[in-house]
Amino acid sequence: MVEHGAQRLEDLSSPGEGPAVRQALDDQEPDHERGGLAKRLGELARSLQHEKSSDRILSIMAAAAVELIPGVDQGSISVVHARQRIGSRAPTSALAGHLDALQNEAGQGPCLDAMYEHETVHVPDMAAETRWPRFAQRAARAGVGSMLCFQLYVEGDNLGALNLYSLRQHAFSAESRHVGLLVAAHAAVAFAEALKVEQLGEALATRDLIGQAKGILMERYKITGEQAFTILERSSSETNEKLRSVAEQLVVTGEIPHR
């Protein structure tokens, strides 16, 4: 079943997967296998509803990908904020984190292409890969045999990729891609929730810092809260620093940044 599906997949898609491919794969998978996978994904989704830590959410998703997707040995999630800052999150091993760092250093690799260009990128044989020579050579030397990446589009300019590594060549089949698409869909939702958790945490931390800074100025100069906030805003404008940075410097050093 897997070999036949893999051949059809290669005929229909490279490197992304269209609706025809997904329908072909759905038709091949037995009902009991779909039911079992759906149940496990449902349990995963329910377990994530109560998680408040963004790191914990992403770690659970990366671990689930390794467990559920055939052929996977290790995995991670790459994130990009505003299409600029690239970071590796939730690597399931030191090797996975190292491989993400290699792509970042080389400025090329399957996870970057998955985020920016394609839904899915497959590397059957890392040693023979020519699309990203600077990354592929180093990854092969590190022991990677094959790789599979799925784009995790969240919202706006925030992107991500589910990165799956195998120590064996040709480890990923049509079934791997099919299950991977399902897991990636859940991971995208979890990723969006993780970003919301982070943004809420940052907003609360910023509010607390500004409150502390205002309190310092009110006590020091015997002024109102509104006047203290005006001083912080003026310093932010003059120094071209964010209000949070101005407040943090005042709280830490006792000094207001000046131009």
C-alpha positions as CSV (number, residue, x, y, z in Angstrom):
1,M,0.0,0.0,0.0
2,V,2.7,2.5,0.9
3,E,4.9,1.8,-2.1
4,H,2.0,2.2,-4.5
5,G,0.9,5.4,-2.7
6,A,4.5,6.8,-2.8
7,Q,4.7,6.3,-6.6
8,R,1.3,8.1,-7.1
9,L,2.5,10.9,-4.9
10,E,5.7,11.4,-6.8
11,D,3.7,11.5,-10.0
12,L,1.2,14.0,-8.8
13,S,3.3,16.4,-6.7
14,S,6.7,17.8,-6.3
15,P,7.5,19.3,-3.9
16,G,4.1,20.5,-2.7
17,E,0.9,18.5,-2.4
18,G,-2.3,19.5,-4.1
19,P,-5.9,18.4,-3.4
20,A,-5.6,15.5,-5.8
21,V,-2.8,14.0,-3.9
22,R,-4.6,14.3,-0.5
23,Q,-7.7,12.7,-1.9
24,A,-5.7,9.9,-3.4
25,L,-4.1,9.3,0.0
26,D,-7.4,9.4,1.8
27,D,-8.8,6.8,-0.6
28,Q,-5.9,4.5,0.2
29,E,-6.0,4.6,4.0
30,P,-8.2,2.0,5.7
31,D,-11.1,3.2,7.8
32,H,-9.8,1.7,11.0
33,E,-6.4,3.5,10.5
34,R,-8.1,6.8,9.9
35,G,-10.3,6.3,12.9
36,G,-7.3,5.5,15.2
37,L,-5.3,8.5,14.0
38,A,-8.3,10.8,14.3
39,K,-8.9,9.6,17.9
40,R,-5.2,10.3,18.8
41,L,-5.3,13.7,17.2
42,G,-8.5,14.5,19.0
43,E,-6.9,13.5,22.4
44,L,-3.9,15.7,21.5
45,A,-6.1,18.7,20.8
46,R,-8.0,18.3,24.0
47,S,-4.7,18.0,26.0
48,L,-3.5,21.3,24.5
49,Q,-6.6,23.2,25.5
50,H,-5.4,23.5,29.1
51,E,-1.8,24.4,28.4
52,K,-0.8,28.0,29.1
53,S,3.0,27.8,28.3
54,S,3.8,28.4,24.6
55,D,7.0,26.3,25.0
56,R,5.0,23.5,26.4
57,I,2.4,23.7,23.6
58,L,5.1,23.5,20.9
59,S,7.0,20.7,22.7
60,I,3.9,18.6,22.9
61,M,3.3,19.1,19.2
62,A,6.8,18.2,18.2
63,A,6.8,15.1,20.3
64,A,3.4,14.1,18.8
65,A,4.8,14.4,15.3
66,V,7.7,12.1,16.1
67,E,5.3,9.6,17.6
68,L,2.6,9.6,15.0
69,I,4.3,10.2,11.7
70,P,5.9,7.1,10.2
71,G,9.7,7.3,9.6
72,V,10.4,10.2,12.0
73,D,13.3,10.0,14.4
74,Q,13.5,13.6,15.6
75,G,11.6,16.8,15.0
76,S,11.3,20.5,15.8
77,I,9.3,23.6,15.0
78,S,10.8,26.7,13.3
79,V,9.2,30.0,13.7
80,V,9.5,33.3,11.9
81,H,8.1,36.6,13.2
82,A,7.4,39.3,10.7
83,R,9.2,37.3,8.1
84,Q,12.5,38.3,9.6
85,R,13.6,36.7,12.9
86,I,14.0,32.9,12.5
87,G,14.1,30.7,15.6
88,S,14.1,27.0,16.5
89,R,11.5,25.9,19.0
90,A,10.8,22.6,20.8
91,P,13.6,20.4,19.3
92,T,13.1,16.8,20.4
93,S,16.8,16.3,20.6
94,A,20.1,18.2,20.6
95,L,20.6,17.0,17.0
96,A,17.3,18.5,15.8
97,G,18.2,21.8,17.4
98,H,21.7,21.7,15.7
99,L,20.1,21.0,12.3
100,D,17.8,23.9,12.6
101,A,20.8,26.1,13.5
102,L,22.6,24.9,10.4
103,Q,19.8,26.0,8.2
104,N,19.7,29.4,9.9
105,E,23.5,29.8,9.5
106,A,23.5,28.6,5.9
107,G,20.5,30.8,5.0
108,Q,19.0,27.9,3.1
109,G,17.3,24.6,3.7
110,P,14.0,22.7,3.4
111,C,12.4,24.3,6.5
112,L,13.0,27.8,5.1
113,D,11.5,26.7,1.7
114,A,8.6,25.1,3.5
115,M,7.9,28.4,5.3
116,Y,8.3,30.8,2.5
117,E,7.5,28.9,-0.7
118,H,5.8,25.4,-0.4
119,E,3.4,23.6,1.9
120,T,5.6,20.5,2.0
121,V,9.3,19.9,1.2
122,H,10.7,16.3,1.0
123,V,14.4,15.3,1.1
124,P,14.6,11.6,0.3
125,D,18.4,11.3,0.5
126,M,20.3,14.1,2.2
127,A,23.7,12.9,1.0
128,A,22.5,13.3,-2.7
129,E,20.6,16.5,-2.1
130,T,21.6,19.5,-4.4
131,R,18.9,22.1,-3.7
132,W,20.7,23.5,-0.6
133,P,24.3,22.4,-0.9
134,R,25.6,24.4,2.1
135,F,23.1,22.9,4.4
136,A,22.7,19.4,2.9
137,Q,26.4,18.5,3.1
138,R,26.6,19.5,6.8
139,A,23.3,17.8,7.6
140,A,24.5,14.5,6.0
141,R,27.7,14.6,7.9
142,A,25.7,15.1,11.1
143,G,23.9,11.8,10.4
144,V,20.6,12.9,8.7
145,G,19.4,10.5,6.0
146,S,16.1,12.2,5.0
147,M,13.9,15.1,5.9
148,L,10.3,16.2,5.6
149,C,9.0,19.7,6.3
150,F,5.5,21.2,6.5
151,Q,4.5,24.8,6.4
152,L,2.6,26.1,9.5
153,Y,0.9,29.3,8.4
154,V,-0.5,31.2,11.3
155,E,-1.5,34.7,10.5
156,G,-0.1,37.9,9.0
157,D,3.7,37.6,8.7
158,N,4.1,35.0,11.4
159,L,5.1,31.7,9.8
160,G,6.4,28.3,11.0
161,A,7.5,24.9,9.8
162,L,7.3,21.5,11.3
163,N,10.7,19.9,10.7
164,L,11.0,16.1,10.7
165,Y,14.3,14.3,10.5
166,S,15.2,10.6,10.0
167,L,18.6,9.0,10.3
168,R,17.7,6.7,7.4
169,Q,17.6,7.5,3.7
170,H,14.2,7.3,2.0
171,A,12.5,7.0,5.4
172,F,9.3,8.9,4.5
173,S,6.5,7.4,2.4
174,A,3.2,8.6,1.1
175,E,1.7,7.6,4.4
176,S,4.3,9.8,6.2
177,R,3.2,12.8,4.1
178,H,-0.5,12.1,4.6
179,V,-0.2,11.7,8.4
180,G,2.2,14.7,8.4
181,L,-0.4,16.9,6.8
182,L,-2.9,16.1,9.5
183,V,-0.5,16.6,12.3
184,A,0.7,19.8,10.7
185,A,-2.9,21.1,10.6
186,H,-3.2,20.6,14.4
187,A,0.3,22.0,14.9
188,A,-0.7,25.2,13.1
189,V,-3.6,25.7,15.4
190,A,-1.4,25.0,18.4
191,F,1.2,27.4,17.1
192,A,-1.3,30.2,16.8
193,E,-2.4,29.5,20.3
194,A,1.2,29.6,21.5
195,L,1.7,33.0,19.9
196,K,-1.4,34.3,21.6
197,V,0.0,33.1,24.9
198,E,3.3,34.7,24.3
199,Q,1.7,38.0,23.2
200,L,-0.5,38.1,26.2
201,G,2.4,37.4,28.5
202,E,4.5,40.1,26.8
203,A,1.6,42.6,27.1
204,L,1.2,41.9,30.8
205,A,4.9,42.2,31.4
206,T,5.1,45.5,29.6
207,R,2.1,46.8,31.6
208,D,3.8,45.9,34.8
209,L,7.1,47.5,33.8
210,I,5.5,50.7,32.8
211,G,3.5,50.7,36.1
212,Q,6.7,50.3,38.1
213,A,8.4,53.0,36.1
214,K,5.5,55.4,36.7
215,G,5.6,54.6,40.4
216,I,9.3,55.5,40.6
217,L,8.8,58.8,38.8
218,M,5.7,59.7,40.9
219,E,7.6,59.0,44.1
220,R,10.7,60.8,43.0
221,Y,9.2,64.0,41.6
222,K,5.9,64.0,43.5
223,I,3.9,64.0,40.2
224,T,0.7,62.4,39.0
225,G,0.6,59.1,37.1
226,E,-0.4,61.0,33.9
227,Q,2.6,63.3,34.2
228,A,4.9,60.3,34.9
229,F,3.6,58.6,31.7
230,T,4.3,61.7,29.7
231,I,7.9,61.7,30.8
232,L,8.3,58.1,29.7
233,E,6.7,58.8,26.4
234,R,8.9,61.8,25.8
235,S,12.0,59.8,26.6
236,S,10.8,57.0,24.2
237,S,10.4,59.6,21.4
238,E,13.7,61.4,22.0
239,T,15.8,58.2,22.2
240,N,13.8,56.3,19.5
241,E,13.4,53.4,21.9
242,K,10.3,51.4,22.7
243,L,8.3,52.5,25.7
244,R,8.9,49.1,27.3
245,S,12.7,49.6,26.9
246,V,12.6,53.0,28.5
247,A,10.5,51.7,31.4
248,E,12.8,48.7,31.9
249,Q,15.9,50.8,32.0
250,L,14.4,53.1,34.6
251,V,13.3,50.2,36.8
252,V,16.7,48.4,36.5
253,T,19.1,51.4,36.7
254,G,17.0,54.2,38.1
255,E,17.9,56.4,35.2
256,I,15.7,57.7,32.4
257,P,17.3,57.3,28.9
258,H,18.1,60.6,27.2
259,R,19.1,61.4,23.7
